[in-house]
């Protein structure tokens, strides 16, 4: 491996430290090298805070003039919550910049590179592009479409059941698998469930991490006719996390007002086949700044999400248990697909193991409307 690769790997590892803190901004890391020695490093630590390049400059232990900067994403060229990083690089007289991947943000999109090159700075590309694309997949979709990246999470037994015929589901997966789910809640800016989950379990849908304090996601409840009980925990814990209840125009206006008065948002969205139109909901959530969603819905909501085509990724925990039962629920219900050739397919499959549980991750390749 080349030294360029090694230094970009360092920047990549730094970038990951911002997971759960920078949404809807990208994860970015930067390393400054001079005379084959790392003299500065930094990462984007929190939304609205200094970018990775600025933090790397601040940590430098000597002059950075003539040094090489390794940065995972093209330096920004526009004024936002912080000044342009490309201009800071020029001002600090960096001699060369190695970029992991270009920024598809229309406000950047090559402009950062242009500023560097116009000021005589050498620019190189192409290290860890695949890994960086995967790490910033939520940002990349959101910045290009303004629609959230949706991860559907399920947990099922070996025979494909999410609960027994009596409805008991505690617990399908083991403790380590459930801990990974809380990491996912920390990583994504929102979590979405259906009203039936709220009625059955009265969950908090917050984040609990073992070794550090996690970020609670914004909680979204899809509830066409507003059946969520006013005493539900999710409505009465705005000090813990924000909650958005999504209804259609059939919802009672007085109850909407009551939900809002105890500190929650209500989105009224057009209906589709008597349910919330999930495609239009994604547009509204994107406009509200939500870039990523962990879908922990029940079988009905999962099917609707797949049918509508909003799901980008599926994570399925599979426990080595068998419970059987014709009436025991599976992760996805609905009318279902008639022909196997039309099944929704996943690609880019990865398999991990948490004790005896397997975790299968894949990107949605084909949706029902294709």
Buried (B, 14 or more C-beta within 10 A) or exposed (E): EEEBEEBBBBBBBBBEBBBBBBBBBBBBBBBBBBEEEBBBBBBBBEBEBBBBBBBBBEBBEEEBEEBBBBBBBBBBBBEEEBBBBBBBBBEBBBBBBBBBBBBBBEBBBEBBBEBBEEBEBEBEEEBBBEBBEEBBBBBBBBBEEBBBBBBBBBBBBEEBBBBBEEEEBEEBBBEBBBBBBBBBBBBBBBBBBBBBBBEEBEBBBBBBBEEEEBBBBBBBBBBBBBBBEEEBBBBBBBEBBBBBBBBBEEBEEEBBEBBEEEEBBBBBBEBBEEBBBBBBBBBBBBEEBBBBBBBBBBBBBBBBBBBBBBBBBBBBBBBEBEBEEEEBBBBBBBEEBEEEEEEBEBEEEEEEEBEEBBBBBBBBEEBBEE
